[in-house]
Amino acid sequence: MSRTVVDGPDIAFVAALLGDASRAAMVTALMDDLRLPASELARLAGVSKSTASEHLGRLVDNGLLATERCGRHTYYRISGPLVGRALETLAVLAPQRAPNSLRSARRQDELARARLCYDHLAGRLGVAIADALRQRGALREEDGALHVDPGAWDANPPLGITCEAVRVGRRPLARGCVDWTVRRHHLAGALGAALTQRMFELGWIRRRRDKERAIALTETGVEGVTDAFGIGEALMAAVASG
């Protein structure tokens, strides 16, 4: 039987890397730009340390993960925002697992409310902020993509963050990430990352638990986000409760 040859990127190769449930679990655990050791990733994936090391080696060798040394310890992280973007896009296409316990159901709900997608906010909170910025004209959606209007953005810069302040390197100022929670865009890119970092600094958001992606709004954050972005009380209640 002749082999089918397809020109261009080998999508099947990357799909095979993520097609293993253990590897997919480890990469997903790093989607919020965390740095974790192999032992922690093995625990999260439910595999032995030796099996985790083999999987992690493949992911590093093929560019999905990168390593950082700290003394005698090695930490793993996602190699860059393109990997986080690909994973979030796959999550939109993937069927959602039915929770198998009350704990699993609670965590799924927490991730749907607000979570980190690499270095920016996702979930209903991230989508609500992107919607609010569209309504004020700072963002616009064209041809299924999210764009920033620098003039409109800087005329009333959210949280004091201007386009010029975050215009570094070749990373786009704004990019839409289709959110698997509600199938609409949340804000990625340099501006999305800067807004998220500023919200952490202000104490408006915090991780619900150490080394997990789920984000909680603090009491100060509920008031701050409502005032800064003009998000309605009903939506804020749905995002903030729990």
BAKOL-672429 format. One record per residue: x negated, y, z negated of N, C-alpha, C in turn. Coordinates in steps of 0.001 Angstrom, whole numbers, padded with zeros to 6 digits. Atoms other than C-alpha are relative to their C-alpha. Layout:
BAKOL-672429
- X,Y,Z,X,Y,Z,X,Y,Z
...
This chain:
BAKOL-672429
- -000863,-001197,000000,000000,000000,000000,-000894,001240,000000
- 000805,-001218,-000057,-001426,003373,000954,000349,000930,-001147
- -000187,-000929,001117,-001890,005957,-001748,000438,001353,000525
- -000468,-001329,-000387,000026,009214,-001483,-000989,001051,-000482
- 000940,-001061,000346,-002330,012193,-001418,000727,001335,000112
- -000659,-001303,000035,-000971,015589,-002407,-001055,001060,-000254
- 000959,-001080,000181,-003035,018734,-001978,000437,000898,-001152
- -000309,-000958,001059,-003255,021327,-004731,-000234,-000559,-001385
- 000246,000409,001389,-003264,021068,-008531,000580,-001376,-000301
- -000444,001338,000391,-002946,017618,-010066,000887,000108,-001245
- -000943,-000184,001101,000132,018233,-012183,000180,-001297,-000777
- -000208,001292,000663,000499,014529,-012912,-001086,-000277,-001042
- 001087,000231,000946,-002897,014507,-014655,000284,000691,-001337
- -000314,-000728,001234,-001893,017201,-017159,001236,-000593,-000665
- -001211,000604,000553,001538,015620,-017557,-000334,-001281,-000750
- 000390,001238,000670,-000151,012334,-018447,-000677,000286,-001335
- 000637,-000374,001268,-002254,014069,-021111,001043,000298,-001070
- -001042,-000364,000949,000884,015431,-022741,001081,-001064,-000101
- -001017,001046,000011,002902,012308,-021980,-000125,-000963,-001157
- 000160,000810,001204,001464,010537,-024998,000592,000746,-001184
- -000721,-000684,001086,003653,011314,-028014,-000938,000540,-001070
- 000934,-000457,001035,000708,011592,-030420,-000749,001245,000456
- 000699,-001184,-000504,-001217,014007,-028199,000946,001195,000073
- -000977,-001089,-000086,001936,016047,-027582,000272,000582,-001385
- -000265,-000479,001359,002552,016264,-031344,-001148,000867,-000503
- 001146,-000779,000472,-000985,017518,-032015,-000097,001348,000704
- 000047,-001273,-000724,-000896,020141,-029278,001132,000913,-000464
- -001135,-000801,000459,002559,021305,-030398,-000267,000596,-001378
- 000311,-000501,001344,001298,021666,-033984,-000905,001221,000048
- 000929,-001124,-000130,-001247,024201,-032689,000579,001147,000823
- -000585,-000988,-000904,001208,026275,-030642,000051,001412,-000565
- -000030,-001351,000575,001141,029182,-033099,-001402,000511,-000279
- 001379,-000482,000081,-002625,029713,-032656,-000669,-000340,-001324
- 000673,000482,001204,-003508,027820,-035831,-001301,-000695,000362
- 001201,000815,-000095,-006914,026225,-036356,000137,-001112,-001030
- -000186,001120,000913,-006573,022735,-037853,-001077,-001051,000228
- 000982,001081,-000148,-009048,019907,-038545,000660,-001262,000516
- -000516,001250,-000557,-008699,016459,-037025,000817,-000775,-001025
- -000724,000748,001036,-007560,014978,-040356,001424,000504,-000153
- -001338,-000567,000120,-004589,017361,-040562,000838,-000322,001237
- -000716,000325,-001224,-003656,016765,-036928,000366,-001481,000045
- -000323,001431,000081,-003842,013005,-037500,001224,-000220,-000876
- -001149,000131,000908,-001411,013364,-040405,001282,000456,000680
- -001189,-000537,-000649,000999,015489,-038391,000492,-000910,001129
- -000376,000883,-001110,000929,013037,-035471,000314,-001414,-000467
- -000277,001329,000521,001209,009985,-037713,-000908,-001072,000559
- 000967,000969,-000525,-001949,008296,-036391,-001239,-000010,-000888
- 001241,000085,000771,-005290,007209,-037846,-000973,001089,000442
- 000991,-001025,-000342,-008255,009596,-037901,-000775,-000378,001246
- 000761,000419,-001179,-010110,007519,-035325,000818,000162,001276
- -000873,-000186,-001163,-007125,007538,-032961,000156,001479,000322
- -000129,-001444,-000212,-006688,011289,-033466,-001261,000555,000658
- 001261,-000495,-000574,-010381,011891,-032680,-000087,-000332,001489
- 000015,000387,-001410,-010022,009980,-029408,000937,000885,000813
- -000956,-000867,-000696,-006925,011943,-028415,-000528,001424,000104
- 000480,-001378,000008,-008476,015266,-029401,-001166,000177,000961
- 001105,-000068,-000949,-011596,014503,-027398,000499,000148,001429
- -000564,-000102,-001347,-009503,014013,-024260,000607,001383,000243
- -000642,-001309,-000148,-007564,017223,-024877,-001029,001117,000126
- 001067,-001000,-000099,-010763,019229,-025390,-000721,-000129,001337
- 000743,000213,-001254,-012575,017674,-022419,000768,000515,001208
- -000820,-000409,-001150,-009678,018580,-020149,000610,001388,-000162
- -000300,-001423,000043,-009255,022154,-021323,001274,000424,-000694
- -001219,-000416,000688,-006020,022067,-023321,-000298,000531,-001400
- 000409,-000453,001327,-007723,022477,-026691,-001451,000460,000032
- 001386,-000431,000191,-010913,024172,-027846,-000362,-000244,-001466
- 000461,000241,001370,-013011,023721,-030988,-000743,001210,-000542
- 000775,-001016,000704,-014505,026073,-033546,-000690,-000662,-001181
- 000748,000549,001116,-017211,025210,-036051,000010,000979,-001166
- 000094,-000796,001235,-017115,026443,-039643,-000776,-000859,-000997
- 000851,000844,000828,-020028,025032,-041572,-000105,-001388,000602
- 000054,001383,-000479,-019877,021254,-041290,001315,-000457,000624
- -001335,000396,-000430,-016232,021273,-040243,000311,000501,001413
- -000469,-000364,-001337,-014683,021341,-036770,001506,000220,-000043
- -001422,-000324,-000063,-011328,022999,-036186,000436,000065,001463
- -000555,000028,-001355,-009096,022616,-033150,001033,001102,000153
- -000992,-001018,-000318,-007002,025286,-031463,000376,-000131,001465
- -000389,-000061,-001411,-005097,025790,-028225,-001014,000879,000734
- 001080,-000684,-000710,-007547,026957,-025580,000368,001400,000482
- -000381,-001335,-000435,-005517,030006,-024578,001497,000120,000190
- -001450,-000232,-000110,-002101,031573,-024016,000661,-000751,001135
- -000615,000748,-001096,-001562,029720,-020726,000494,-001365,-000467
- -000428,001297,000516,-001383,026440,-022647,001284,000166,-000817
- -001209,-000262,000774,001148,027899,-025084,001193,000270,000898
- -001082,-000302,-000944,003199,029212,-022160,000511,-001279,000657
- -000401,001254,-000645,003174,025796,-020461,000819,-000867,-000951
- -000711,000828,000966,004293,024046,-023646,001403,000530,-000262
- -001326,-000580,000240,007157,026471,-024264,000906,-000241,001205
- -000790,000265,-001203,008273,026027,-020655,000449,-001456,000046
- -000379,001415,000050,008204,022244,-021011,001097,-000238,-001028
- -001022,000157,001033,010279,022610,-024171,001377,000380,000516
- -001282,-000368,-000601,012994,024312,-022110,000565,-001169,000807
- -000437,001114,-000854,013105,021301,-019775,000271,-001270,-000790
- -000069,001259,000745,012800,018638,-022459,001322,-000138,-000750
- -001197,000213,000841,015828,017066,-024161,-000355,000226,-001459
- 000237,-000257,001422,016172,018116,-027785,000253,-001270,-000808
- -000167,001174,000847,015664,015355,-030319,001122,000241,-001014
- -001013,-000084,001052,018618,014680,-032587,-000692,-000163,-001346
- 000642,000139,001318,017583,015240,-036228,000373,-001335,-000641
- -000248,001298,000638,017211,011992,-038166,000089,000091,-001512
- -000129,-000203,001439,017437,013508,-041642,000423,001438,-000246
- -000348,-001379,000354,018636,016601,-043467,-001216,000908,000096
- 001229,-000791,-000077,015031,017776,-043667,-000318,000351,001451
- 000250,-000245,-001415,014601,017390,-039903,000993,001014,000567
- -001023,-000943,-000469,017877,019231,-039249,-000311,001414,-000476
- 000325,-001321,000538,016797,022090,-041507,-001175,000617,000750
- 001178,-000532,-000679,013439,022436,-039790,000310,000382,001445
- -000406,-000381,-001350,014990,022425,-036334,000744,001330,-000011
- -000743,-001251,000110,017328,025187,-037444,-000949,001164,-000277
- 000975,-001058,000305,014411,027183,-038874,-000784,000392,001247
- 000732,-000295,-001228,012465,026888,-035607,000875,000749,000999
- -000910,-000683,-000920,015528,027980,-033642,000226,001450,-000426
- -000199,-001375,000486,015965,031062,-035850,-001189,000886,000369
- 001195,-000806,-000268,012390,032342,-035582,-001221,-000892,-000153
- 001223,000788,000033,009033,030766,-034808,-001085,000747,000763
- 001093,-000522,-000794,005632,031559,-033370,-000170,-000855,001247
- 000334,000645,-001266,004947,030717,-029736,-001383,000529,000371
- 001393,-000434,-000068,001147,030919,-029635,-000173,001196,-000941
- 000245,-001137,000888,000738,034492,-030973,001133,001020,000027
- -001122,-000939,-000062,004177,036051,-030416,001268,-000675,-000517
- -001240,000494,000585,007685,035697,-031812,000900,-000651,001035
- -000976,000703,-000827,010145,033220,-030346,001209,-000329,-000855
- -001237,000305,000704,013508,031811,-031341,000997,001137,000154
- -001050,-001016,-000140,016657,033865,-031776,-000498,001387,-000380
- 000542,-001309,000369,014695,036642,-033492,-000810,000596,001147
- 000795,-000499,-001121,012217,036934,-030610,000863,000426,001173
- -000901,-000342,-001099,015012,036932,-028031,000774,001281,-000316
- -000761,-001195,000391,016991,039548,-029984,-000856,001257,000141
- 000891,-001159,-000133,013964,041882,-030067,-000208,000331,001474
- 000166,-000244,-001435,013369,041440,-026325,001268,000618,000595
- -001266,-000563,-000487,017074,042126,-025644,000133,001470,-000397
- -000101,-001378,000480,016925,045291,-027771,-000926,000920,000792
- 000945,-000812,-000765,013855,046551,-025890,000459,000176,001440
- -000593,-000167,-001336,015620,045917,-022576,001085,001057,-000029
- -001114,-000952,000088,018628,047896,-023722,-000483,001441,-000103
- 000519,-001373,000086,016461,050914,-024533,-000851,000366,001211
- 000718,-000297,-001238,014724,050656,-021135,-001481,-000247,-000040
- 001436,000251,000104,011287,049695,-022396,-000406,-001239,000782
- 000214,001202,-000799,011587,046298,-020719,001101,-000097,001042
- -001019,000264,-001013,013406,045237,-017585,-000228,-001405,000543
- 000084,001336,-000566,014152,041889,-016009,000282,000068,001482
- -000140,-000005,-001452,013629,041478,-012275,-000451,-001340,000547
- 000341,001258,-000664,013634,038300,-010189,-000380,-001084,-001002
- 000238,001028,000996,013723,036159,-013308,-001241,000198,-000841
- 001209,-000281,000785,010647,037826,-014837,000216,001255,-000846
- -000104,-001141,000904,010233,040313,-017678,-001158,000953,000259
- 001010,-001014,-000274,008370,043573,-017030,000133,001139,-001003
- -000026,-001161,000872,007406,046573,-019143,000021,001267,000846
- 000058,-001343,-000575,008094,050189,-018176,-000886,000811,-000942
- 000921,-000652,000939,004995,051833,-019743,000460,001384,-000442
- -000459,-001333,000364,006501,055316,-019633,001102,-000047,-001032
- -001112,000128,000941,009712,054302,-021367,-000471,-000599,-001316
- 000505,000624,001233,007825,052107,-023847,-000737,001019,-000854
- 000834,-000931,000764,005325,054813,-024839,000750,001257,-000416
- -000795,-001154,000419,008012,057498,-025043,000586,-000221,-001384
- -000517,000354,001326,009343,055669,-028109,-000630,-001329,-000399
- 000722,001265,000169,006672,053078,-028956,000487,-000801,-001199
- -000471,000827,001116,008069,050216,-031066,-001108,-000222,-001024
- 000946,000159,001113,006321,050128,-034461,-001297,000764,000235
- 001173,-000830,-000265,003916,052761,-033123,-001007,-000630,000943
- 000927,000712,-000882,002330,050324,-030650,000199,000477,001434
- -000079,-000506,-001364,001570,051904,-027268,-000627,-000985,000982
- 000588,000855,-001037,000735,050210,-023999,-001507,000217,000091
- 001427,-000299,-000123,-002617,051980,-023881,-000812,-000663,-001105
- 000728,000553,001144,-003583,050672,-027322,-000288,-001486,000157
- 000192,001450,-000118,-003237,047029,-026297,-000474,-000406,001392
- 000435,000299,-001369,-004453,047299,-022697,-001465,-000410,-000019
- 001357,000529,000091,-007515,045071,-023055,-000109,-001230,000900
- 000224,001168,-000837,-008935,042624,-020529,001077,-000163,001066
- -000936,000271,-001089,-006743,040948,-017952,001322,-000581,-000485
- -001257,000528,000508,-003967,039764,-020232,001135,000966,000345
- -001100,-000910,-000343,-000607,041147,-019028,000554,000689,-001236
- -000610,-000730,001112,001002,043798,-021199,001255,-000717,-000490
- -001258,000650,000367,004338,042007,-021137,000266,-001141,000967
- -000379,001142,-000809,005523,038666,-019910,001160,-000686,-000695
- -001138,000697,000577,008758,036824,-020417,-000286,-001482,-000160
- 000073,001443,000267,008716,033373,-022001,001446,-000461,-000141
- -001368,000488,000141,011981,031472,-021452,000085,-000826,-001277
- -000085,000604,001326,012990,030482,-024968,000886,-001247,000045
- -000811,001223,-000052,014174,026879,-025384,001214,000065,-000913
- -001126,-000094,000923,016522,027978,-028164,001272,000456,000703
- -001185,-000599,-000626,018878,030125,-026069,-000157,000187,001503
- 000227,-000062,-001452,017376,029869,-022543,-000038,001434,000528
- 000244,-001372,-000448,016583,033591,-022375,-001411,000389,-000409
- 001381,-000391,000240,013320,035499,-022473,-000234,000558,-001406
- 000585,-000785,001079,011388,036443,-025553,-001262,000664,000570
- 001097,-000817,-000519,008451,038859,-025214,-001350,-000611,-000347
- 001369,000477,000166,004970,037429,-024680,-000952,001074,000541
- 000988,-000963,-000467,001776,039108,-023467,-000586,000804,-001144
- 000709,-000791,001002,-000349,041682,-025267,000952,000764,-000915
- -000945,-000755,000820,002645,043729,-026441,000755,-000912,-000963
- -000674,000946,000886,004467,040695,-027815,-000885,-000417,-001158
- 000937,000386,001054,001359,039645,-029737,-000224,001146,-000988
- 000245,-001144,000877,000772,043167,-031082,001196,000284,-000909
- -001190,-000200,000829,004374,043549,-032285,000073,-001042,-001121
- -000056,001067,000996,004195,040198,-034069,-001031,000222,-001087
- 001047,-000261,000984,000888,041039,-035743,000377,001148,-000917
- -000408,-001157,000802,002264,044397,-036887,001102,-000380,-000989
- -001074,000427,000901,005359,042727,-038366,-000544,-000817,-001165
- 000676,000691,001099,003104,040418,-040376,-000638,001013,-000951
- 000692,-001007,000811,001083,043432,-041585,000979,000793,-000865
- -001015,-000757,000738,004261,045247,-042645,000720,-000850,-001048
- -000696,000891,000925,005441,042210,-044594,001426,-000285,000406
- -001356,000245,-000465,008540,041882,-042430,000245,-001473,000273
- -000124,001421,-000280,007874,038262,-041498,-001093,-000756,-000734
- 000994,000877,000638,006043,035357,-043093,000249,-001426,000489
- -000190,001416,-000293,005454,031699,-042422,000874,-000604,-001088
- -000843,000653,001007,008096,029588,-044114,-000810,-000952,-000861
- 000880,000908,000715,005460,027025,-045073,-001378,000076,000633
- 001366,-000041,-000498,001701,026821,-044738,-000157,-000959,001178
- 000337,000831,-001155,000490,025482,-041373,001225,-000460,000793
- -001177,000321,-000804,003945,025506,-039797,000417,001222,000800
- -000344,-001067,-000937,005397,027552,-036938,001207,000817,-000430
- -001248,-000682,000344,008721,028482,-038527,-000284,001291,-000756
- 000175,-001340,000568,008985,032166,-039465,001264,000413,-000732
- -001133,-000539,000753,011197,033797,-042087,-000095,001519,-000040
- -000073,-001447,000241,012317,037408,-042272,000070,000248,-001505
- -000099,-000396,001396,011693,038991,-045654,001154,000991,-000167
- -001053,-001000,000221,014241,041313,-047282,-000389,001322,000635
- 000478,-001226,-000641,012108,044251,-046156,000085,-000121,001509
- -000029,000215,-001434,011953,042711,-042702,001382,000128,000604
- -001369,-000120,-000509,015728,042487,-042305,000332,001470,000235
- -000278,-001443,-000131,016034,046224,-042922,-000894,000630,001062
- 000942,-000596,-000938,012903,047070,-040924,000325,-000331,001442
- -000308,000407,-001367,013835,045066,-037828,001311,000629,000460
- -001281,-000627,-000348,017408,046371,-037912,-000201,001457,000388
- 000225,-001423,-000268,016200,049979,-038050,-000874,000211,001235
- 000964,-000220,-001075,013298,049598,-035600,000550,-000368,001366
- -000447,000499,-001295,015127,047701,-032874,001507,000135,000220
- -001432,-000210,-000155,018798,048477,-033529,000774,-001282,000225
- -000684,001285,-000157,019797,044832,-033750,001210,-000037,-000918
- -001251,-000009,000741,023367,044328,-034895,-000038,-000854,-001256
- -000003,000676,001290,024162,043143,-038413,000388,-001464,000111
- -000437,001389,-000133,025940,039966,-037305,-001131,-000887,000502
- 001119,000777,-000545,022956,038800,-035250,-001107,-000099,-001037
- 001047,000033,001009,020522,039746,-037989,000339,-000987,-001097
- -000408,000949,001024,022546,037738,-040483,-000215,-001440,000465
- 000188,001341,-000543,022443,034710,-038205,-001473,-000381,000071
- 001432,000264,-000089,018686,035032,-037771,-000620,-000136,-001378
- 000672,-000096,001286,017841,035832,-041369,000474,-001008,-001022
- -000524,000882,001028,020074,033458,-043310,-000761,-001303,-000012
- 000741,001243,000128,018612,030217,-044601,-001425,000258,-000372
